Amino acid sequence: MERNEASRWESAILDGGPADGLRTRVADRPHVLQVTRPCPPDDPGDPDDSDSPGDLDGHGGSGAAVRVSALYVYRRDPRTDRAPLRYTFDVASP
């Protein structure tokens, strides 16, 4: 999403979960925010060795052009009507 002069940017704070207390800015009051955390592979292997035993799909070995991330969902608290907006961790999502 590009910063657009027509967008209304506001401060927001994340409540609970792995990003508890994180402050950010959001445009146009989205209902949901997605937070990701990278999960590095155990054995990235040699990216130039496409025939390695760890090659699951034949296209560069395990982890080639693939990134794994943990996904966390935060939902906007509808009771918050002014900045900072509050987004609470949704333990049941996704």
PDB file as gemmi writes it, atoms N, CA and C in Angstrom:
CRYST1    1.000    1.000    1.000  90.00  90.00  90.00 P 1                      
ATOM      1  N   MET A   1       0.841  -1.164   0.000  1.00  0.00           N  
ATOM      2  CA  MET A   1       0.000   0.000   0.000  1.00  0.00           C  
ATOM      3  C   MET A   1       0.893   1.236   0.000  1.00  0.00           C  
ATOM      4  N   GLU A   2       0.674   2.114  -0.934  1.00  0.00           N  
ATOM      5  CA  GLU A   2       1.463   3.330  -1.016  1.00  0.00           C  
ATOM      6  C   GLU A   2       0.837   4.413  -0.156  1.00  0.00           C  
ATOM      7  N   ARG A   3       1.699   5.276   0.348  1.00  0.00           N  
ATOM      8  CA  ARG A   3       1.172   6.410   1.108  1.00  0.00           C  
ATOM      9  C   ARG A   3       0.514   7.363   0.129  1.00  0.00           C  
ATOM     10  N   ASN A   4      -0.708   7.661   0.377  1.00  0.00           N  
ATOM     11  CA  ASN A   4      -1.506   8.468  -0.518  1.00  0.00           C  
ATOM     12  C   ASN A   4      -2.013   9.674   0.268  1.00  0.00           C  
ATOM     13  N   GLU A   5      -1.949  10.831  -0.329  1.00  0.00           N  
ATOM     14  CA  GLU A   5      -2.402  12.038   0.359  1.00  0.00           C  
ATOM     15  C   GLU A   5      -3.881  11.955   0.717  1.00  0.00           C  
ATOM     16  N   ALA A   6      -4.680  11.195  -0.041  1.00  0.00           N  
ATOM     17  CA  ALA A   6      -6.104  11.078   0.227  1.00  0.00           C  
ATOM     18  C   ALA A   6      -6.383  10.139   1.404  1.00  0.00           C  
ATOM     19  N   SER A   7      -5.429   9.285   1.748  1.00  0.00           N  
ATOM     20  CA  SER A   7      -5.608   8.358   2.862  1.00  0.00           C  
ATOM     21  C   SER A   7      -5.491   9.100   4.186  1.00  0.00           C  
ATOM     22  N   ARG A   8      -6.243   8.641   5.146  1.00  0.00           N  
ATOM     23  CA  ARG A   8      -6.188   9.220   6.483  1.00  0.00           C  
ATOM     24  C   ARG A   8      -5.350   8.315   7.373  1.00  0.00           C  
ATOM     25  N   TRP A   9      -4.155   8.753   7.722  1.00  0.00           N  
ATOM     26  CA  TRP A   9      -3.226   7.965   8.527  1.00  0.00           C  
ATOM     27  C   TRP A   9      -3.440   8.268   9.998  1.00  0.00           C  
ATOM     28  N   GLU A  10      -3.447   7.185  10.810  1.00  0.00           N  
ATOM     29  CA  GLU A  10      -3.632   7.327  12.251  1.00  0.00           C  
ATOM     30  C   GLU A  10      -2.672   6.408  12.986  1.00  0.00           C  
ATOM     31  N   SER A  11      -2.368   6.763  14.216  1.00  0.00           N  
ATOM     32  CA  SER A  11      -1.552   5.901  15.070  1.00  0.00           C  
ATOM     33  C   SER A  11      -2.398   4.733  15.549  1.00  0.00           C  
ATOM     34  N   ALA A  12      -1.728   3.593  15.724  1.00  0.00           N  
ATOM     35  CA  ALA A  12      -2.404   2.398  16.233  1.00  0.00           C  
ATOM     36  C   ALA A  12      -1.451   1.663  17.154  1.00  0.00           C  
ATOM     37  N   ILE A  13      -2.023   0.921  18.089  1.00  0.00           N  
ATOM     38  CA  ILE A  13      -1.223   0.121  19.007  1.00  0.00           C  
ATOM     39  C   ILE A  13      -1.772  -1.301  19.003  1.00  0.00           C  
ATOM     40  N   LEU A  14      -0.856  -2.275  19.000  1.00  0.00           N  
ATOM     41  CA  LEU A  14      -1.255  -3.679  19.001  1.00  0.00           C  
ATOM     42  C   LEU A  14      -1.269  -4.177  20.439  1.00  0.00           C  
ATOM     43  N   ASP A  15      -2.328  -4.904  20.770  1.00  0.00           N  
ATOM     44  CA  ASP A  15      -2.553  -5.351  22.138  1.00  0.00           C  
ATOM     45  C   ASP A  15      -2.569  -6.873  22.199  1.00  0.00           C  
ATOM     46  N   GLY A  16      -1.651  -7.461  22.967  1.00  0.00           N  
ATOM     47  CA  GLY A  16      -1.583  -8.913  23.125  1.00  0.00           C  
ATOM     48  C   GLY A  16      -0.734  -9.557  22.043  1.00  0.00           C  
ATOM     49  N   GLY A  17      -0.572 -10.864  22.156  1.00  0.00           N  
ATOM     50  CA  GLY A  17       0.168 -11.626  21.154  1.00  0.00           C  
ATOM     51  C   GLY A  17       1.632 -11.253  21.059  1.00  0.00           C  
ATOM     52  N   PRO A  18       2.285 -11.708  20.004  1.00  0.00           N  
ATOM     53  CA  PRO A  18       3.729 -11.504  19.861  1.00  0.00           C  
ATOM     54  C   PRO A  18       4.141 -10.057  19.594  1.00  0.00           C  
ATOM     55  N   ALA A  19       3.229  -9.224  19.140  1.00  0.00           N  
ATOM     56  CA  ALA A  19       3.553  -7.824  18.841  1.00  0.00           C  
ATOM     57  C   ALA A  19       2.961  -6.878  19.887  1.00  0.00           C  
ATOM     58  N   ASP A  20       2.712  -7.382  21.084  1.00  0.00           N  
ATOM     59  CA  ASP A  20       2.095  -6.593  22.148  1.00  0.00           C  
ATOM     60  C   ASP A  20       2.857  -5.291  22.387  1.00  0.00           C  
ATOM     61  N   GLY A  21       2.123  -4.186  22.344  1.00  0.00           N  
ATOM     62  CA  GLY A  21       2.719  -2.881  22.602  1.00  0.00           C  
ATOM     63  C   GLY A  21       3.307  -2.201  21.383  1.00  0.00           C  
ATOM     64  N   LEU A  22       3.381  -2.896  20.262  1.00  0.00           N  
ATOM     65  CA  LEU A  22       3.936  -2.305  19.045  1.00  0.00           C  
ATOM     66  C   LEU A  22       3.050  -1.161  18.576  1.00  0.00           C  
ATOM     67  N   ARG A  23       3.681  -0.062  18.235  1.00  0.00           N  
ATOM     68  CA  ARG A  23       2.949   1.086  17.689  1.00  0.00           C  
ATOM     69  C   ARG A  23       3.249   1.186  16.204  1.00  0.00           C  
ATOM     70  N   THR A  24       2.228   1.533  15.442  1.00  0.00           N  
ATOM     71  CA  THR A  24       2.375   1.658  13.996  1.00  0.00           C  
ATOM     72  C   THR A  24       1.407   2.717  13.494  1.00  0.00           C  
ATOM     73  N   ARG A  25       1.404   2.928  12.192  1.00  0.00           N  
ATOM     74  CA  ARG A  25       0.439   3.839  11.567  1.00  0.00           C  
ATOM     75  C   ARG A  25      -0.369   3.048  10.562  1.00  0.00           C  
ATOM     76  N   VAL A  26      -1.662   3.340  10.504  1.00  0.00           N  
ATOM     77  CA  VAL A  26      -2.550   2.661   9.565  1.00  0.00           C  
ATOM     78  C   VAL A  26      -3.323   3.702   8.768  1.00  0.00           C  
ATOM     79  N   ALA A  27      -3.699   3.339   7.566  1.00  0.00           N  
ATOM     80  CA  ALA A  27      -4.483   4.228   6.710  1.00  0.00           C  
ATOM     81  C   ALA A  27      -5.913   3.718   6.616  1.00  0.00           C  
ATOM     82  N   ASP A  28      -6.859   4.613   6.755  1.00  0.00           N  
ATOM     83  CA  ASP A  28      -8.272   4.324   6.516  1.00  0.00           C  
ATOM     84  C   ASP A  28      -8.867   3.254   7.426  1.00  0.00           C  
ATOM     85  N   ARG A  29      -8.329   3.094   8.606  1.00  0.00           N  
ATOM     86  CA  ARG A  29      -8.886   2.209   9.642  1.00  0.00           C  
ATOM     87  C   ARG A  29      -9.220   0.796   9.168  1.00  0.00           C  
ATOM     88  N   PRO A  30      -8.237   0.028   8.742  1.00  0.00           N  
ATOM     89  CA  PRO A  30      -8.532  -1.351   8.320  1.00  0.00           C  
ATOM     90  C   PRO A  30      -9.087  -2.150   9.500  1.00  0.00           C  
ATOM     91  N   HIS A  31      -9.938  -3.120   9.209  1.00  0.00           N  
ATOM     92  CA  HIS A  31     -10.537  -3.949  10.258  1.00  0.00           C  
ATOM     93  C   HIS A  31      -9.542  -4.954  10.824  1.00  0.00           C  
ATOM     94  N   VAL A  32      -8.597  -5.399   9.989  1.00  0.00           N  
ATOM     95  CA  VAL A  32      -7.661  -6.449  10.384  1.00  0.00           C  
ATOM     96  C   VAL A  32      -6.242  -6.041   9.993  1.00  0.00           C  
ATOM     97  N   LEU A  33      -5.288  -6.331  10.879  1.00  0.00           N  
ATOM     98  CA  LEU A  33      -3.870  -6.187  10.567  1.00  0.00           C  
ATOM     99  C   LEU A  33      -3.229  -7.564  10.629  1.00  0.00           C  
ATOM    100  N   GLN A  34      -2.295  -7.785   9.750  1.00  0.00           N  
ATOM    101  CA  GLN A  34      -1.554  -9.048   9.698  1.00  0.00           C  
ATOM    102  C   GLN A  34      -0.114  -8.772  10.107  1.00  0.00           C  
ATOM    103  N   VAL A  35       0.371  -9.538  11.063  1.00  0.00           N  
ATOM    104  CA  VAL A  35       1.756  -9.432  11.514  1.00  0.00           C  
ATOM    105  C   VAL A  35       2.434 -10.750  11.188  1.00  0.00           C  
ATOM    106  N   THR A  36       3.622 -10.690  10.620  1.00  0.00           N  
ATOM    107  CA  THR A  36       4.350 -11.919  10.304  1.00  0.00           C  
ATOM    108  C   THR A  36       5.708 -11.910  10.984  1.00  0.00           C  
ATOM    109  N   ARG A  37       6.186 -13.108  11.251  1.00  0.00           N  
ATOM    110  CA  ARG A  37       7.525 -13.284  11.827  1.00  0.00           C  
ATOM    111  C   ARG A  37       8.213 -14.357  10.996  1.00  0.00           C  
ATOM    112  N   PRO A  38       9.411 -14.082  10.448  1.00  0.00           N  
ATOM    113  CA  PRO A  38      10.091 -15.076   9.614  1.00  0.00           C  
ATOM    114  C   PRO A  38      10.463 -16.324  10.415  1.00  0.00           C  
ATOM    115  N   CYS A  39      10.348 -17.469   9.755  1.00  0.00           N  
ATOM    116  CA  CYS A  39      10.748 -18.757  10.326  1.00  0.00           C  
ATOM    117  C   CYS A  39      11.831 -19.331   9.418  1.00  0.00           C  
ATOM    118  N   PRO A  40      13.105 -19.178   9.777  1.00  0.00           N  
ATOM    119  CA  PRO A  40      14.179 -19.658   8.901  1.00  0.00           C  
ATOM    120  C   PRO A  40      14.169 -21.181   8.811  1.00  0.00           C  
ATOM    121  N   PRO A  41      14.511 -21.725   7.642  1.00  0.00           N  
ATOM    122  CA  PRO A  41      14.558 -23.183   7.492  1.00  0.00           C  
ATOM    123  C   PRO A  41      15.696 -23.770   8.319  1.00  0.00           C  
ATOM    124  N   ASP A  42      15.545 -25.019   8.730  1.00  0.00           N  
ATOM    125  CA  ASP A  42      16.593 -25.696   9.497  1.00  0.00           C  
ATOM    126  C   ASP A  42      17.855 -25.880   8.672  1.00  0.00           C  
ATOM    127  N   ASP A  43      17.700 -26.305   7.406  1.00  0.00           N  
ATOM    128  CA  ASP A  43      18.840 -26.567   6.536  1.00  0.00           C  
ATOM    129  C   ASP A  43      18.563 -25.944   5.177  1.00  0.00           C  
ATOM    130  N   PRO A  44      19.013 -24.701   4.958  1.00  0.00           N  
ATOM    131  CA  PRO A  44      18.708 -24.053   3.686  1.00  0.00           C  
ATOM    132  C   PRO A  44      19.364 -24.719   2.490  1.00  0.00           C  
ATOM    133  N   GLY A  45      20.432 -25.494   2.680  1.00  0.00           N  
ATOM    134  CA  GLY A  45      21.079 -26.170   1.558  1.00  0.00           C  
ATOM    135  C   GLY A  45      21.770 -25.199   0.626  1.00  0.00           C  
ATOM    136  N   ASP A  46      22.294 -25.737  -0.455  1.00  0.00           N  
ATOM    137  CA  ASP A  46      22.978 -24.932  -1.464  1.00  0.00           C  
ATOM    138  C   ASP A  46      21.950 -24.514  -2.505  1.00  0.00           C  
ATOM    139  N   PRO A  47      21.650 -23.225  -2.651  1.00  0.00           N  
ATOM    140  CA  PRO A  47      20.627 -22.790  -3.598  1.00  0.00           C  
ATOM    141  C   PRO A  47      20.961 -23.129  -5.050  1.00  0.00           C  
ATOM    142  N   ASP A  48      22.241 -23.413  -5.363  1.00  0.00           N  
ATOM    143  CA  ASP A  48      22.612 -23.748  -6.740  1.00  0.00           C  
ATOM    144  C   ASP A  48      22.517 -25.238  -7.024  1.00  0.00           C  
ATOM    145  N   ASP A  49      22.245 -26.069  -6.028  1.00  0.00           N  
ATOM    146  CA  ASP A  49      22.212 -27.519  -6.190  1.00  0.00           C  
ATOM    147  C   ASP A  49      20.767 -28.001  -6.254  1.00  0.00           C  
ATOM    148  N   SER A  50      20.164 -27.950  -7.446  1.00  0.00           N  
ATOM    149  CA  SER A  50      18.754 -28.305  -7.586  1.00  0.00           C  
ATOM    150  C   SER A  50      18.504 -29.797  -7.507  1.00  0.00           C  
ATOM    151  N   ASP A  51      19.536 -30.632  -7.548  1.00  0.00           N  
ATOM    152  CA  ASP A  51      19.347 -32.079  -7.468  1.00  0.00           C  
ATOM    153  C   ASP A  51      19.703 -32.627  -6.093  1.00  0.00           C  
ATOM    154  N   SER A  52      19.784 -31.777  -5.081  1.00  0.00           N  
ATOM    155  CA  SER A  52      20.140 -32.235  -3.743  1.00  0.00           C  
ATOM    156  C   SER A  52      19.028 -33.106  -3.179  1.00  0.00           C  
ATOM    157  N   PRO A  53      19.342 -34.006  -2.219  1.00  0.00           N  
ATOM    158  CA  PRO A  53      18.318 -34.861  -1.630  1.00  0.00           C  
ATOM    159  C   PRO A  53      17.192 -34.080  -0.968  1.00  0.00           C  
ATOM    160  N   GLY A  54      17.459 -32.857  -0.543  1.00  0.00           N  
ATOM    161  CA  GLY A  54      16.420 -32.049   0.083  1.00  0.00           C  
ATOM    162  C   GLY A  54      15.524 -31.347  -0.918  1.00  0.00           C  
ATOM    163  N   ASP A  55      15.732 -31.598  -2.205  1.00  0.00           N  
ATOM    164  CA  ASP A  55      14.965 -30.938  -3.253  1.00  0.00           C  
ATOM    165  C   ASP A  55      13.566 -31.529  -3.314  1.00  0.00           C  
ATOM    166  N   LEU A  56      12.603 -30.821  -2.772  1.00  0.00           N  
ATOM    167  CA  LEU A  56      11.241 -31.337  -2.711  1.00  0.00           C  
ATOM    168  C   LEU A  56      10.475 -31.155  -4.006  1.00  0.00           C  
ATOM    169  N   ASP A  57      10.800 -30.109  -4.750  1.00  0.00           N  
ATOM    170  CA  ASP A  57      10.006 -29.837  -5.945  1.00  0.00           C  
ATOM    171  C   ASP A  57      10.845 -29.733  -7.211  1.00  0.00           C  
ATOM    172  N   GLY A  58      12.137 -30.003  -7.142  1.00  0.00           N  
ATOM    173  CA  GLY A  58      12.981 -29.967  -8.325  1.00  0.00           C  
ATOM    174  C   GLY A  58      13.352 -28.577  -8.780  1.00  0.00           C  
ATOM    175  N   HIS A  59      13.096 -27.573  -7.971  1.00  0.00           N  
ATOM    176  CA  HIS A  59      13.355 -26.198  -8.393  1.00  0.00           C  
ATOM    177  C   HIS A  59      14.245 -25.464  -7.407  1.00  0.00           C  
ATOM    178  N   GLY A  60      15.431 -25.986  -7.123  1.00  0.00           N  
ATOM    179  CA  GLY A  60      16.380 -25.249  -6.308  1.00  0.00           C  
ATOM    180  C   GLY A  60      16.552 -25.749  -4.895  1.00  0.00           C  
ATOM    181  N   GLY A  61      15.994 -26.850  -4.538  1.00  0.00           N  
ATOM    182  CA  GLY A  61      16.208 -27.403  -3.201  1.00  0.00           C  
ATOM    183  C   GLY A  61      15.267 -26.829  -2.169  1.00  0.00           C  
ATOM    184  N   SER A  62      15.365 -27.383  -0.973  1.00  0.00           N  
ATOM    185  CA  SER A  62      14.463 -26.943   0.096  1.00  0.00           C  
ATOM    186  C   SER A  62      14.744 -25.493   0.448  1.00  0.00           C  
ATOM    187  N   GLY A  63      13.709 -24.715   0.499  1.00  0.00           N  
ATOM    188  CA  GLY A  63      13.836 -23.316   0.872  1.00  0.00           C  
ATOM    189  C   GLY A  63      14.128 -22.377  -0.282  1.00  0.00           C  
ATOM    190  N   ALA A  64      14.391 -22.891  -1.479  1.00  0.00           N  
ATOM    191  CA  ALA A  64      14.693 -22.025  -2.615  1.00  0.00           C  
ATOM    192  C   ALA A  64      13.450 -21.233  -2.998  1.00  0.00           C  
ATOM    193  N   ALA A  65      13.573 -19.928  -3.032  1.00  0.00           N  
ATOM    194  CA  ALA A  65      12.499 -19.020  -3.414  1.00  0.00           C  
ATOM    195  C   ALA A  65      11.247 -19.222  -2.567  1.00  0.00           C  
ATOM    196  N   VAL A  66      11.403 -19.811  -1.403  1.00  0.00           N  
ATOM    197  CA  VAL A  66      10.277 -20.031  -0.507  1.00  0.00           C  
ATOM    198  C   VAL A  66      10.625 -19.414   0.838  1.00  0.00           C  
ATOM    199  N   ARG A  67       9.690 -18.688   1.395  1.00  0.00           N  
ATOM    200  CA  ARG A  67       9.870 -18.130   2.728  1.00  0.00           C  
ATOM    201  C   ARG A  67       8.738 -18.627   3.606  1.00  0.00           C  
ATOM    202  N   VAL A  68       9.059 -18.978   4.815  1.00  0.00           N  
ATOM    203  CA  VAL A  68       8.052 -19.419   5.772  1.00  0.00           C  
ATOM    204  C   VAL A  68       7.944 -18.348   6.849  1.00  0.00           C  
ATOM    205  N   SER A  69       6.713 -17.963   7.153  1.00  0.00           N  
ATOM    206  CA  SER A  69       6.485 -16.957   8.184  1.00  0.00           C  
ATOM    207  C   SER A  69       5.337 -17.393   9.076  1.00  0.00           C  
ATOM    208  N   ALA A  70       5.465 -17.097  10.349  1.00  0.00           N  
ATOM    209  CA  ALA A  70       4.350 -17.290  11.274  1.00  0.00           C  
ATOM    210  C   ALA A  70       3.410 -16.101  11.075  1.00  0.00           C  
ATOM    211  N   LEU A  71       2.121 -16.358  11.055  1.00  0.00           N  
ATOM    212  CA  LEU A  71       1.119 -15.335  10.780  1.00  0.00           C  
ATOM    213  C   LEU A  71       0.297 -15.070  12.034  1.00  0.00           C  
ATOM    214  N   TYR A  72       0.137 -13.797  12.364  1.00  0.00           N  
ATOM    215  CA  TYR A  72      -0.655 -13.387  13.519  1.00  0.00           C  
ATOM    216  C   TYR A  72      -1.660 -12.343  13.053  1.00  0.00           C  
ATOM    217  N   VAL A  73      -2.884 -12.432  13.545  1.00  0.00           N  
ATOM    218  CA  VAL A  73      -3.955 -11.534  13.128  1.00  0.00           C  
ATOM    219  C   VAL A  73      -4.378 -10.660  14.310  1.00  0.00           C  
ATOM    220  N   TYR A  74      -4.526  -9.381  14.032  1.00  0.00           N  
ATOM    221  CA  TYR A  74      -5.004  -8.412  15.017  1.00  0.00           C  
ATOM    222  C   TYR A  74      -6.245  -7.745  14.446  1.00  0.00           C  
ATOM    223  N   ARG A  75      -7.302  -7.662  15.245  1.00  0.00           N  
ATOM    224  CA  ARG A  75      -8.564  -7.055  14.808  1.00  0.00           C  
ATOM    225  C   ARG A  75      -8.779  -5.723  15.524  1.00  0.00           C  
ATOM    226  N   ARG A  76      -9.302  -4.768  14.758  1.00  0.00           N  
ATOM    227  CA  ARG A  76      -9.539  -3.435  15.325  1.00  0.00           C  
ATOM    228  C   ARG A  76     -10.658  -3.489  16.352  1.00  0.00           C  
ATOM    229  N   ASP A  77     -10.428  -2.867  17.482  1.00  0.00           N  
ATOM    230  CA  ASP A  77     -11.443  -2.756  18.525  1.00  0.00           C  
ATOM    231  C   ASP A  77     -12.428  -1.674  18.084  1.00  0.00           C  
ATOM    232  N   PRO A  78     -13.689  -2.043  17.803  1.00  0.00           N  
ATOM    233  CA  PRO A  78     -14.647  -1.059  17.288  1.00  0.00           C  
ATOM    234  C   PRO A  78     -15.005   0.029  18.306  1.00  0.00           C  
ATOM    235  N   ARG A  79     -14.670  -0.185  19.570  1.00  0.00           N  
ATOM    236  CA  ARG A  79     -14.965   0.828  20.599  1.00  0.00           C  
ATOM    237  C   ARG A  79     -13.965   1.974  20.570  1.00  0.00           C  
ATOM    238  N   THR A  80     -12.867   1.804  19.843  1.00  0.00           N  
ATOM    239  CA  THR A  80     -11.858   2.854  19.747  1.00  0.00           C  
ATOM    240  C   THR A  80     -12.249   3.787  18.611  1.00  0.00           C  
ATOM    241  N   ASP A  81     -12.548   5.038  18.957  1.00  0.00           N  
ATOM    242  CA  ASP A  81     -12.984   5.969  17.913  1.00  0.00           C  
ATOM    243  C   ASP A  81     -11.984   7.080  17.630  1.00  0.00           C  
ATOM    244  N   ARG A  82     -10.840   7.063  18.328  1.00  0.00           N  
ATOM    245  CA  ARG A  82      -9.811   8.069  18.049  1.00  0.00           C  
ATOM    246  C   ARG A  82      -8.431   7.460  18.269  1.00  0.00           C  
ATOM    247  N   ALA A  83      -7.429   8.134  17.750  1.00  0.00           N  
ATOM    248  CA  ALA A  83      -6.054   7.625  17.837  1.00  0.00           C  
ATOM    249  C   ALA A  83      -5.555   7.676  19.270  1.00  0.00           C  
ATOM    250  N   PRO A  84      -4.737   6.731  19.688  1.00  0.00           N  
ATOM    251  CA  PRO A  84      -4.320   5.598  18.867  1.00  0.00           C  
ATOM    252  C   PRO A  84      -5.414   4.532  18.802  1.00  0.00           C  
ATOM    253  N   LEU A  85      -5.626   4.034  17.588  1.00  0.00           N  
ATOM    254  CA  LEU A  85      -6.568   2.931  17.421  1.00  0.00           C  
ATOM    255  C   LEU A  85      -5.985   1.713  18.117  1.00  0.00           C  
ATOM    256  N   ARG A  86      -6.831   0.829  18.596  1.00  0.00           N  
ATOM    257  CA  ARG A  86      -6.354  -0.367  19.298  1.00  0.00           C  
ATOM    258  C   ARG A  86      -6.738  -1.600  18.489  1.00  0.00           C  
ATOM    259  N   TYR A  87      -5.732  -2.432  18.249  1.00  0.00           N  
ATOM    260  CA  TYR A  87      -5.930  -3.704  17.552  1.00  0.00           C  
ATOM    261  C   TYR A  87      -5.577  -4.818  18.525  1.00  0.00           C  
ATOM    262  N   THR A  88      -6.505  -5.757  18.739  1.00  0.00           N  
ATOM    263  CA  THR A  88      -6.271  -6.833  19.700  1.00  0.00           C  
ATOM    264  C   THR A  88      -5.943  -8.136  18.979  1.00  0.00           C  
ATOM    265  N   PHE A  89      -5.063  -8.901  19.589  1.00  0.00           N  
ATOM    266  CA  PHE A  89      -4.612 -10.178  19.047  1.00  0.00           C  
ATOM    267  C   PHE A  89      -5.785 -11.147  18.995  1.00  0.00           C  
ATOM    268  N   ASP A  90      -5.965 -11.792  17.847  1.00  0.00           N  
ATOM    269  CA  ASP A  90      -7.015 -12.794  17.670  1.00  0.00           C  
ATOM    270  C   ASP A  90      -6.371 -14.170  17.737  1.00  0.00           C  
ATOM    271  N   VAL A  91      -6.441 -14.798  18.896  1.00  0.00           N  
ATOM    272  CA  VAL A  91      -5.782 -16.082  19.114  1.00  0.00           C  
ATOM    273  C   VAL A  91      -6.394 -17.187  18.251  1.00  0.00           C  
ATOM    274  N   ALA A  92      -7.630 -17.032  17.804  1.00  0.00           N  
ATOM    275  CA  ALA A  92      -8.305 -18.066  17.019  1.00  0.00           C  
ATOM    276  C   ALA A  92      -8.019 -17.983  15.523  1.00  0.00           C  
ATOM    277  N   SER A  93      -7.358 -16.930  15.066  1.00  0.00           N  
ATOM    278  CA  SER A  93      -7.092 -16.777  13.630  1.00  0.00           C  
ATOM    279  C   SER A  93      -5.663 -17.169  13.326  1.00  0.00           C  
ATOM    280  N   PRO A  94      -5.386 -17.520  12.135  1.00  0.00           N  
ATOM    281  CA  PRO A  94      -6.282 -17.767  11.014  1.00  0.00           C  
ATOM    282  C   PRO A  94      -6.902 -19.131  11.072  1.00  0.00           C  
TER     283      PRO A  94                                                      
END                                                                             
